[in-house]
Every structure is written in C-alpha cells, then in structure tokens.
Amino acid sequence: APAPKVIFSDDTTPDRDSHGMVVTKNQRFVWVGDRAANKIEVISVNSNTRINTIDLVGAYSNDPTPDLMDIA
C-alpha cells in the first residue's frame, strides 16, 4: 500500500475537525466536512490539491456542523 500523503492542512486555527468525507460520483473530487469550521473542503483527486472551500453558514443555520456524507 502507498504511504499516506498530506493533501491539505490548516494550522491557522485550532477550530478544525474533519468529520466525514465522500468521493463524488465521477470520482474527480473528495468533499471533506469540517464540523468545527462549518465548511466543506473540496479536494481534486487528479491534482491532490484543495480547489475550493464551501462555507455552510447561511440563512438556514449559523452552525450547520457537517457530519456524515453520502451521494444521492
């Protein structure tokens, strides 16, 4: 098996708590939920880089705390 590789790390805040991830149906991206930061980090499988951050805080919830993920 290949050795683990760090793709993304955020040491600017202690408020990080990776909680659940899912590979998109076309297997191009991995979405990683962060409960503490209320964000989803989008990782490109092809380039092994973070390509986007989705802020989940909005009109429906100021603390959405993403947890489990699945594809519908």
Phi, psi and chi 1 to 4 in degrees:
 res  aa     phi    psi   chi1   chi2   chi3   chi4
   1 ALA       -  143.5      -      -      -      -
   2 PRO   -67.6  152.5   18.7  -24.9      -      -
   3 ALA   -68.9  146.3      -      -      -      -
   4 PRO   -60.2  150.3  -17.6   27.4      -      -
   5 LYS  -134.6  129.6  179.1  179.5  179.3 -179.6
   6 VAL   -74.9  122.8  174.8      -      -      -
   7 ILE   -98.6  -40.0  -56.7  -61.3      -      -
   8 PHE  -148.5  137.0  170.7   71.0      -      -
   9 SER  -144.9  137.4  179.3      -      -      -
  10 ASP  -124.0  100.9 -179.0    0.5      -      -
  11 ASP   -98.4   12.6  -62.1  -32.1      -      -
  12 THR   -80.3  -13.9   63.1      -      -      -
  13 THR  -148.3  144.4  176.1      -      -      -
  14 PRO   -77.0   -9.3   26.9  -32.7      -      -
  15 ASP   -83.8   59.8  -62.8  -29.1      -      -
  16 ARG  -127.7  136.4  -73.4  -62.1 -156.9  159.8
  17 ASP  -155.2   85.0 -176.0   17.5      -      -
  18 SER   -59.6  125.9  175.9      -      -      -
  19 HIS  -145.4   83.7 -121.8  -90.4      -      -
  20 GLY    99.4  142.0      -      -      -      -
  21 MET  -152.3  159.9   64.3  178.8   60.8      -
  22 VAL  -148.8  143.6   67.6      -      -      -
  23 VAL   -90.4  131.8  177.0      -      -      -
  24 THR   -64.9  159.4   58.8      -      -      -
  25 LYS   -61.4  -25.8   72.4  176.9 -175.7  175.6
  26 ASN   -91.2    2.7   59.2   14.1      -      -
  27 GLN    59.2   29.1  -60.7 -176.3  -11.3      -
  28 ARG   -95.0  -22.9  -68.8  176.3   44.5 -151.0
  29 PHE  -136.1  152.5  -53.5  102.9      -      -
  30 VAL  -115.7  128.0  175.2      -      -      -
  31 TRP  -101.9  126.8  -73.4   31.9      -      -
  32 VAL  -117.3  118.6 -178.4      -      -      -
  33 GLY   -81.2  139.9      -      -      -      -
  34 ASP  -122.6  104.7 -171.9  -42.8      -      -
  35 ARG   -62.3  -45.6  -72.9  179.4   58.4   86.7
  36 ALA   -69.5  -38.3      -      -      -      -
  37 ALA   -91.0   -8.0      -      -      -      -
  38 ASN    55.8   47.3  -68.0  -49.0      -      -
  39 LYS  -136.3  163.5  -61.3 -179.8 -174.9  -51.7
  40 ILE  -121.4  125.9  -67.2  177.1      -      -
  41 GLU   -93.3  132.3  -58.2  -66.2   -9.6      -
  42 VAL  -106.5  120.8 -178.5      -      -      -
  43 ILE  -111.3  132.2  -50.1  -62.3      -      -
  44 SER   -81.0  125.4  166.9      -      -      -
  45 VAL   -68.5  -37.3  171.7      -      -      -
  46 ASN   -67.8  -41.1  -67.9  -27.6      -      -
  47 SER  -103.8   -6.1   65.7      -      -      -
  48 ASN    53.8   43.5  -76.4  -22.8      -      -
  49 THR  -132.6  152.6   57.5      -      -      -
  50 ARG   -75.4  125.7  179.2 -178.1   60.2  151.9
  51 ILE  -110.8  -12.8   60.2  165.4      -      -
  52 ASN  -163.2  156.2 -161.2    5.5      -      -
  53 THR  -127.4  127.5  -60.9      -      -      -
  54 ILE  -106.2  117.0  -58.1  168.3      -      -
  55 ASP   -82.9  122.5 -171.4   -7.9      -      -
  56 LEU   -91.4  -11.0  -60.3  175.2      -      -
  57 VAL   -70.6  132.3  173.9      -      -      -
  58 GLY  -169.4 -159.1      -      -      -      -
  59 ALA   -61.7  -29.3      -      -      -      -
  60 TYR   -88.2  -22.5  -64.7  106.5      -      -
  61 SER  -163.1  137.1  177.2      -      -      -
  62 ASN   -95.6   -1.3   64.0  -10.6      -      -
  63 ASP  -150.4   69.3 -168.9   17.6      -      -
  64 PRO   -72.3  -17.3   23.0  -30.4      -      -
  65 THR    36.4   76.1   57.2      -      -      -
  66 PRO   -60.9  145.9   25.1  -33.5      -      -
  67 ASP  -134.8  -96.9 -162.2  -18.1      -      -
  68 LEU   -80.8  148.3  -56.9  175.9      -      -
  69 MET  -132.2  150.7  -65.7 -172.6 -172.6      -
  70 ASP  -156.8  166.1 -158.5   -5.0      -      -
  71 ILE  -106.2  133.7  -65.1  177.1      -      -
  72 ALA  -105.0      -      -      -      -      -
